[in-house]
């Protein structure tokens, strides 16, 4: 049996502002942007390069969904972005005025920092020691 998780849904206020952040600031690729209905699109983004995992940018449609934007995990780190160019990615975060919550730190598993996306979701940027 061959199985994998292909996408994770991330609640957003607006498709275009989310695409702008992830593509133009985090340097992700826009994988797909398909209109499904008047107010619903299938928007996938993911890190540039070979990758079998992507984020589905899901526009919040109900008040409950809207209340979860930026806090889908109760304040814990939500997503983990591995890199083989920590210095370059760290500089990109600074250049794009992305909030760094915890400055870079060397841990036993590699170098890590925590940043916020445009809605306040927490991300770990990690360069593992054996990347």
C-alpha positions, 0 to 999 in steps of 0.5 A: 500500500502506498499512501501519502498526505497530499495537502493540508487546508489553511484558512485564509481571509482572502485568496489573493492576499494569501497567494501574494504572501506565500508566493511573493514573500515566502517564495512558494510556487502557485501550483493551482488556482481554479475557480470552483464557484463564484466565491470558491477557488481551489488554490494550492501553494507549496515550496519551490522545487520537487515536493509532494505536499502542498497547502490548500488555501481555503477561504473561510466561509462561516463565522466559526471558520473565520474565528480560526484564521491564524489560530488553527492550532491554539497557538502552537507551531502549525507548520514546519518548513525544512530548508537547506539554505537557512541563512538565505531563507532567514534573510528573505523573511527579514527582507519581506518584514515577516515577523520572527517570533523566536530568533535562530537557535542551534538545536541538536537536530539543526538550526530553527526559528519561529515566524508568523505568516500573514494571519499569525499562524506559527511556522518553524523554519528548520535546517536539519543537521543532516539535510 
